[in-house]
Amino acid sequence: MVYTPRSSRRRTLLVGTVAVLGLLTACGNGPDAQARPSATVSGTAAPAQDGTAGEAATSSAPARTAASSAPGATGSAGGGATTSTGTAAAGSRCHTAELRASVGRNDPGAGQENFPVVLTNTSARTCTVRGYPGAAFVTASGSRIGADPLREPDSPATVTLRPGQSAWAGLTFSNPQVSGAKSATPAALLVTPPDERDPLKAAWTGGPVPVSGNASSVRLTVLDPGTGP
């Protein structure tokens, strides 16, 4: 093995460095070389698109809202009320002052009288009702008639009401003339929305109702979307 003196190695390195620099200078000063000013890009670069990495991109598409992007969402405010088996969000419940109560047309069958008890959202906001309303027949002076309706076993669902939309519960009893129960004719039906204390008054035009004796029970179903079956 032959060792090269340190001074000779230094001279060799110096000559090589000068030669490399000369070549770089010649390439940079060629006729096709152009000055390229540096660029400053503000903002945040978007992910690469179409296989080109590092390109900044902007989008002119409008932001999607939860109402328009959620599965099953409808864009029409006049559409039917919707149901959900989940618990209503805190603060979204319909309050008595936001609702109107009414009694729909009787749909009798097999000695049974069947009336829809309807709650309509009269407020300017969307709210929810869930479960059973309270109900009581009263005279013109406000005295109660008969016992409170019994609840038909069922699984309640949260009904979402946009302004102007309704939910209904079925009020069912045996025709007193068929069952032989003692009857009375109320002037109104007091309807208390679920989880509320203050009732609403709905005019009653459905004739006599059973108040005591055989087959005098009045039954009530959970709230469903709409104004009746």
Number of C-alpha atoms within 10 A of each C-alpha: 3 4 5 8 8 9 8 9 10 11 10 11 11 10 10 12 10 10 11 10 10 11 10 10 10 9 11 12 10 9 7 7 9 9 6 6 6 5 6 5 7 7 7 9 12 13 11 12 11 5 7 8 10 11 11 14 12 8 7 5 6 6 7 9 8 9 11 11 10 10 8 8 11 14 9 7 12 11 12 18 19 19 18 12 11 10 11 17 10 6 9 13 22 25 20 20 13 16 20 19 24 21 25 18 14 15 13 14 10 8 13 16 18 21 22 24 25 25 31 21 26 18 17 10 13 16 22 23 28 25 19 22 24 21 23 20 25 21 15 10 8 13 12 16 20 20 15 16 19 15 15 15 9 10 9 19 20 21 25 26 29 22 19 20 23 26 27 27 24 21 22 22 21 24 23 23 13 11 16 15 19 17 19 18 17 23 22 23 26 23 24 21 27 19 16 13 11 12 18 20 19 18 15 19 15 17 11 16 24 25 21 17 13 13 17 22 19 22 17 24 23 21 29 26 23 20 21 19 11
